[in-house]
Amino acid sequence: MKTILLFFTLALSLFGGVGAGETFPPLTLNDAFEKQHTIDNNVRIVIITFEHDVSEKVNDFLAQKPAAFLTQHHAVYIADISSAPYLVKKLFILPKMRDFAFPLLLIEDEGLSKRFDRREGKVTVYRIEKGSVTSTEFIDPEAINQLLCQPNQQSFRKDK
């Protein structure tokens, strides 16, 4: 019985989402140019998209902003491309992403992708203080402006 309990506890810790009060996992991810970026303690907002349509809306918003916009807001943007076939990534996705002026980190591993919570049609937003998750939000992609452009960046909509 103890073995079964230990197995489920381990499975949840490995494959469950990152929740409030937990340490945000240390991540080093590549961008479209295969340059590695590490998410450090300066980051307060982690924005993750898991669907093409949602990513397009966030990309359109960020394309209108200066290249340093995310850094100025202590934010990183991560797109999950782990489910895309290899040739599609290499021939279409990565070349398009190389045209973006803003930094875009990539989840290319399905195992890593499963570590993060998601809701269909939503952007996952982790708020972080000193390396610990303070909240997880699932927002409409159109609300990314409110998330990053409010003076105090207060929460405005949570879909838990």
Secondary structure by P-SEA (a helix, b strand, c coil): caaaaaaaaaaaaacccccccccccbbbbbccccbbbbbcccccbbbbbccaaaaaaaaaaaaaccccccccccbbbbbccccccaaaaaccaaaaaaaccbbbbbbccccccccccccccbbbbbbbccccccbbbbbccccccccccccccccccccc
